[in-house]
Amino acid sequence: MQKHTSKPLSTLTNLLLCFLLLSVTLSLHAQSVVPGDPLTGNGNVTRTLLTYKDLTQGTSTAPVDDSAFAIPQNAAPSPHQFEGRLTLKEVAISGGFRAYVDVYGYSFTSGYKHLPPFDFVFVQNGSYLIPVQQGLIITGHPYWNCFLGAGRIWKESGDGGWSRCAIPFGLVLRNQNSVHHGSLTFLFNGTTISKVRYQITQETCTWFKCDMWGQVSAQYTPSSPTNSLTLKESYAQEVKSRTPTKPLSELPKDYPNSKVDIGVFGQGITPAHRTAYGIFVGGTHYMGAQPTRYGVYPFPYELRLPSFSVAKSVFASVALMRLAQRYGDAVVDWKIKDYLPETATSKGNWQNVTFNNTLDMATGNYDSAGYMADETSPSMSQNFFLKEGYKDKIKAALNYPNRTTPGKHWVYRTADTFIAVTAMNNLLQQKAGTSADLFRMLCDDVLTPIGVSSGAQVSLRTDNSPTGYALGGYGLFLTPDDALKIAKFLNNDGGKIGGVPILSPKILRATLQQDDKDRGMDTGVLGIRYNNGFWAIQMTPQQYPALKRSIWVVFMSGFGGITVLPMHNGTIYYHFSDLNEFPALAPYVMESHKLISQTP
């Protein structure tokens, strides 16, 4: 009898164990599924560009329409698992190049015309190919660094049973903040890959505009990184946290009574030089087109944009407000000299210069008081911007004479922001230990909690090294969604996460022109003020009768033509461009007023 009952119990136990294991497996899988998966197409795709024959037997003589790199609407799930290392061969001598703008003559040097070494590991989550290394990648190449975005893998009926892969990437000029946007694609059958076709057809860079293209042999080496599951899960959560997005063309349909003219958004920016633009309204991101010289960029959510001086707002200013919340508002009035020993031997006078003075661009140490004269001078370019090493960079930043007392005169100088973030970094290390890092604090305390992408949580640093000093005044790389989330956190959420203040409420109010006793510095141009790394201009009912009272329009601005504009009614507008066009902001503000009539 005991023998008779033991078998059913053993069988039942095994069944229960199997059920539990299956439940855990399904639970883990369900947790890491990326929105949009699984693919539901049958693979019947009409393809005329980059066909099976092109990728297995063809060559590349010119860029093709960028749509060839995009996942098609009827894509079928891939039966293959791509998880391992992708190595492109002979990139230093392969491919074509065409320059459109080359201010500094880069195209006379062969290295600028070709890709840097491409040897990276990916993991696969459903139809998504996720790079193990995200954010800015220091390649060791003399001219180019790079970054990778998450790509896709799918199946098309015309590919002979192979799967098709496409991955977004970007090239970043070494020690610079510009980005050249590209895509690559290849076929894969589980063990073998075809040739890899790549092209770069767009950039956010005023001084170097070019196409690059090629088709090279490559190697796939299977491997499974130890953090594979974490990477898959993290990316799934990143996609889930993205702001709901619609095409900009849907805005009038969603607000039919507003009579909004979407043509106003993006006006003043030459379309061919506009990388991205859009507006956040009512919880939705209405995204404009992302044009390239060959169609439309095929990875709109992975488009990583340079910040240039928007970093002064997003990094330097927010970091100071975080320090003030941690250690008290008096931090803003602490002296730079107490946290930056190099000031003792500097050319200027830093005896009474505060963190607030420095982020206000009012240190009193400068060469010329002319508008942007110091910032655009050959001395600033050659001795500060072009220097990679920390010692050379901080020496150049401090090598300006004292002209007046701190807080008296505004002179825009990116070098001052570098001084401020370096001193803040040293302050943080005194408080939190020598391993502390200011930009890492910003990521841990602000950017990660609000859902900013992992690729944006890497900064340009001195010495072309991931362990150098973060630059502060430029050097971040944001997706459009990242820019919106940061602006929303500051403007709409009041610097709070889950209702808890993360930034100093007092300093944030002043920064956003909500404290009439602290308007920052007068720039001397059209009534524009500058406070703690943010720009502002006043709009009055006399100028714009639709306004019930005067308002301050606060905005972030970056070199070449970058604007992030968080508005009084909770809408947020942005554009990234590179033809040095900075149109008036009032039309964007007043058009947004039609959408949400909460204007004071």
N, C-alpha and C positions, 0 to 999 in steps of 0.2 A: 504493500500500500504506500509505503514511504517512497519507493522507487517510482511508483506510478504518479505521485503528486509532484515529485522533484522536477521532472521534465517540463511540465507546463509552467512551473514557477521559474525555471531557468530560462525557458523560451520567453515568458512574459518579461522577465528582467532584461533580457537582451533586447527585446522590442522596445522597452521603455528607454534603455540606454541609447538605442539607435534614434528613437524619437527625440530624445533630449539633444543628442549631437546634431541632428538635422535642424532642430529648432534654433540652436545656437548659431549654426552655420548660416541659416536663412536670416537670422536676426542681424548677424554681422554684415551679411551681404546687403540687406535692406538698408542698414544704416549708412552704407557707403555708396549707394546708387546716386549717380549724378542726375539732376533734373534734365529731362530730355531723353533719357534712356529708359527702356531699351528702344532701339530704332525699330520702326514699324514698316518701312518700305520693303518692296520685293526685289529691289536692285535693278529694275528695268530703267536704265538711265541712258539717254541719248547723249553721247559724248563725242565731240569733234576735236577737242584740244587735250593734249597730254594723254593720248590714248594708250592702251596696252602696248601697241607697237612703238609708239613714241618713247615710252619709258624703258622698253627692253632693247630697242634697236636704234633709236633715233639720237639726234644731237640737238644742242640748243644754239640757235643763231640770233635770237632776239627774245625779249620778254613776250609773253602771251597775255591775254586778258586774265585778270586775277581771279575771275570766277572759276577758272580751271582748278584752283586750289581749294575751293569751298566744298563742303559736304553737300551733295545734292538732296533735293527734297525727298526723293524716292530711294534713298540709300538703305541698304539692307544690313542687318547685323553681321559683323565679321566672325567667321568661324575660327579665326586665328588669334593667338595671344602674343602681343609684342611687348616683351618685358626684358630689357637689357640695354646694351650699349650700341649706339649708332655712331659709326666713325666714317666721315667723308674723306676720300682720298684725293691727293694732289690739288687741294683747293688753292694753294699758293701760286699755282701756275695755270689754273684753269679759268675759263669763263670770259664773258664779255663785259664791257664797261662803256658808259657814255655819260659825260659830264654836261650839266646844264648851267650850273653856277659853280665857280671854283675860285673864290676870292684869294686864297693863299697858295694856289698852285699845287694842290695835293696830287692832282693827276699826273704830275711829272714824276711821281714816285710810285713804283710798281706795287708796293705793298698796300696802298690805298685802294687799288683796283680789284683786290681779291679778298675772299673770306679769310678770317683768322682760322686757326685749327678748330675743327668741329668734331668733338669726341665726347658725347654726353649719354647719360643713362636715363631711361624712361621706364615708368610703370604704366600699366593699363587698368583703367576702371571702366568697364563697359566699352563704350565707343570712344573714350577719352584717353589720350596719351599724355601723361603728366611728367614733366621733367623733374628729376630728383633734385637738381640744383635750380632754384628759382631766384628771380631778381638779377641784379647786375653780376655778371660773371667776369672775373679778371682772367683774361686768356694768356697773358704773357706776351702777346703780340705787340710789336712796337707801335702800331697805329690803331688797332681796333680791340675793344672789349665787346661783349654781347649780352643778350638776355634771351631766354626762351619762354614761350607761352605753351599752354596746353593745346595739343592738337587733337585730331580725330582719326579713327580707323573704321572703315566700313567696306561693304562689298557691292560691286556693280557687276551686272550680268556679262558685260563685254570684256571683263578682265581675266577670262580663262580660269576661274576658280581662285585666283589670287585676291588678296585684300588690298585696299588702297589706303594709304596713310598721308596725312598732311599736317604740317607743324608750322606755327608762326614763330618767327624769330626777329631779332633786331640787332643792328650793329650800332655801337656807341663809340664815337671818336674818343680815343684815350685821353683821360683828364679833361673831358668835356661833357656837356649835358645834352647834346643833340642826339637824336635817334633817327636811324634809317631803317624803315620797316620792310620786312620781307616775309616770304613763305617758301616752304620746300615740300616736295611730295615724292612718293615712291610706291612701288608695289611690294607685297610681302606674302609669302606662302606658308609661314610658320617657322621656316628655317633660313630661307634665302630672301634677299631683297634685290630689286631691280636697280638700275641707275637712279640717282637722286637728282631731280630737277629743282633748281632754286632761282629766285629772282627777288630783287629789291626795286620797288617802283614808287616809293613815296618816302618822305622824310619830314621831320620838323627841325629844320636847320636853315638859317638864313645864308650861310656862307659856303655851303658845299651841298649841291643838289646833283644827284646822279642816279642812273640805273645800273644795276649789276645783275648778271644772269649766268647760268651755266648748267651743265649736266655732267655729273661725276659718278664714278664708281664708288661703292661704299661697302662697309662690312657690318654685319649684325652679330653681336656676341651675347647670347642669352645669359641672364643673371637675375637674381632676385634680391634687391637691397634689403637689409635688415629692417628698415623702416618703411617697407613697401605698403603695408596695411595702413599705417599712419598717414602716408602721403595720399593714398586713395581717399581715406576718410576726410582728411583736411580739405582736399580739393572739392569733394562733394559738398561739404559744409560751406565752403567759400562760394560756390555757385548758388547754393540755396539762399545765401544771405544777400545776393545781389538785389539791387533795387529793381522792382518790376519795370520792364522796358517795353516801349512801343515805338514805332517809327514816328518822327516828328509830324508826318502827314496826318496822323491820327488825332492830333491835338484839336483841330477845329471840330472834328466829329464828336469828341468827348465833351467839348464845351460849345455846343451849337449856338447858344445865345450870346456868347462873348464877342462875336464878330472879330476874333483874333486874326491877325494877319501874320502867319508864320514866316512870311518873307522878311519880316523885320528882324527876326532872329538870324544872326549871321551876316546881316547887312554891314557894309563897311569893310568886309574881309573878302579879298579876291578868292573866288571858289577854288581855283587851281592851287592856291597856297594855304588853304584851310584843311587841316588834318582832321579835326573833329569839332562838333558843336552840338549843343542840346540844351534842354531845360527840364528842371524837376518841378512838377506841379501835382499837388494832391496825392503825393506818395508814388507817382509814376515818373520814370525817366523817359522823356520823349527825345529820342536820339536822331540827330540829323545824319546825312550821308557822310561817309568817310572816303572821299575820292582819292584815287591814285592816278598815275599817268596811263594806266591800263585798266580802267574800270573802277571797281569799288573794293576796298580792303576786305578780304574774305574772313577775317576773324575779328569782328567788331568788339567783342567783349574782352579780347586779349590785347587790344591795341594799347601799348604802353608808351605814354607821352612824357616828354621832358617837363620838368617843373620850371627850370631857370629860377627867377626870383620869387616865384610862388612859394618856393622853399623857405623864404624869409618869414612868410606867414605861417605855413604849415608846420615847419620844423622849429625855427628859432623862437618865434613868438609863442607857439603853443608849449614848447619846452619850458620857457620862462614862466608861463602861467601855471604849468604843472609844478615847477619848483616852488612857486609862491604858495600853492595850495598845500604842498608838503611841509614847507619850512616857514611859512608866514609871508604876508604881503610885503614885509620890509625887504625881502630878497631883492626886489627891483631897484632898491636904492643902495644896495651894497656896491662896493667899489671894485671895478675891474682889476685894479692893481693888486688887490689882495688875493686874487686867484689866477693871475697870469704873470709869473715872475719876469717874463721877457719885457714887460713894460718898463722895468727899472733901467734898461739900457736903450730904450727907444728914442726916436727923434722927437716925438711929441711930448705933451704933458698929460699924464693919466692920473694925476694925484687925486682928482675929485670926480672923475668920470664914472658914472654908475651904469649898471646893466640897462636901465631904462634909457639913459642918454644914448647908449650905443645902439640899441634897437630902434631908437627914434632917429638915427643918423645925425646926431647932434653932439659929437664928442668934442668939437672945437679943434680937432687935429685934421688938417687937410692942406692941400696945395692951393686949389682954386675954389672960390665960392660960386663960380658960374654953374648954371644948371647942367648937371651930368658931366661937368668938365673933368673932374677927377676920375669918374667911373670909366669914361671913354678915352682916357689919355694913354699914349704909348707906354708910359711908365707903369700904369696899372696893368695893362695887357701883358707886357713882357716880364715884369718883375713879380706880379702876383698871379694872374690867371694862368699863365703858361708854366708856372713852377709846380712840380709834383711833390717835392719833398717838404715835410712839415717845417723844418728849420728855415728853408728859403722862403716859404709862404708866409710864416708868421713874421719873419724879419721884414718882408716887403710890406705887409699889412700895417706894421707899426712905423714904417719909415716915412712919416709925414709930420711936418712941423705944427706946432700949436699956433692957431690964429686967433682964437677967442675962447671965452669961458664955456664950459659944458652947458648944453641946453639952450644956447642962444641962437645958433644958426644951423639950418638944415643943409647938409651936403651928402648926397647919395653916394654910398661907397659899399660895395659888396664886401670889401676887405674888413669893414667894421663888423659885419655880421659874423664873419669867420672869427674875429677877435672875441665877440660875445659868446658864441657857442663853445669855443675852446675854453674860455674862462668858466662858463657854466658847467662844462664837463669836469673841470678840475674841482669846482665847488661840489658837484655831486660825488666825486670820489672822496673828498674830505668827509662828506656826510655818510656815504653808503659803502665805502670801501674802495680800494684801488682797482678792483675789477669792474666797477660800475662804468657804464657808458651812456652818455646823454641820449644818443639816438636810440639805443636799445631800450632805455627807460621810456622814451616816447612810444615805441612800438608796443612794449609790454603793458603800459598804463593807459594808452589811448588808441593807437591804431588797430591793434588786434581786437580789443573789446568791441570797437564799433564796426568791425567787419571789413577793414581795409585789406586788400589782397596781399598774400605773402610776397609776391613779386615787388610790391611797393615798399616793403620793409627792409630795403637795402639802400644805402646812400653812397654817393661818390665820397671817397676819402683821400687823404694825402698819401703820397708815396705809391700811388697806384696799388694800394693794398687794402684788403678787407679789414685790416687791423689798424689802419691809420686814423687820423682825426677826421671826423665827419665835417664836410665843408660848410654846411649851414645855410649859406646864402644862395645856393643852387645845388643841384645834384640828386634830386629825387626823380622817380619814374612812376607815374600814376596812370591808371586806367581812368576813363571818364567816370566810371562808377566810384572809384576811389576819391576823385575830386569832389563828387557830390556828397559822399558820406562825410568827408571831413568838413565841408561847408555846412552841412546840415547839423552836425555835432556842435559846431560853434554857434551858428545862427539860430536854428530852430530849437535845438535841445539845450541851449544855454550852457554848454560845456559839462553837461551831466550825462551819466550813464546809469540807467535804472533809477533815475531820480536823485542820484548821489553826485554832488559836485566833484568833478575830477580836476577842473581848472579853477584858479582863484576867481570867484564871481566879480570881485572888485576890478581886477585887472582886465578881465574879459569885457566888462561893461565899458571901460574906458577905450579898449581896443576897438570895440564896435560902435564907438561914438554915442554911447548911451549915458555918458557922464559929461555934463556941460562944463565941468570944471577942468576937464582934461581932454582937450581936442588934439593933443599931439603938436606936431610942428607944421608951420606954414611952408609949403614947398616953393611959394613965390610964383606959382603957375595956376591961373584960372581958379583960384580959391581952393585948390586941392590941399588937403591935409595928409599928414603921414604920422601914424601912431602905432608904435610897437610892431612894425613890420607890415601894417595894413594901410592902404590908401583910402581916402574918403573925399566925397564932394557933396555939397549941399544942393538940394533941389527945393524950390519954393513954389507956393501957389501962384505967385506973380508970374513965374516962368511957365508953370504948368497948372492951369486952372482946375484940372481934375483932382489935384491934391487938396486935401482939407487943411493941411498945415505943412510946414517945412519938414523935410526928412533928410537924414544923412545917408548917402549911398556909399556903403563900404565895399571894397573889392580887393582882390588879390591880382597881382599883375606880374607877368614874366616876359623876359626878353624875346623879341621877335614878333610878338603878337599873341600873348596868352592872357586871358581874362577869366577869372572865376568870380562870379557876382552873386553872393547871397543877399536876397532882398528882404525888405521890411515886411512883406506879406507871406513869407515862407517859401516863395519860389526861388529857384537857384538857376542861374544861366551860366554857361561856360562856352568858350571857344579856344582852340589851340591852332595857331597859324604861324607863318614864318616869313612874312613880307614886311615886317615892321609897321603893320597897320594897327592903330589903336583908336578905333572910332569912338564917338561920344556914347556914353552908356545910357543916357536918358531914354532913347527910344526903346531899349530893352526893358527898362523899368516900367515905362508907361504901358507897353504892350502887355507886360505881365499883370498890370493893374486890371486889365480887362478880364483876366482869368479868375482872379480871386480879389474881390472888392473888399479887402481888409485894410486898404491904405488909410493911414491916419487922416 
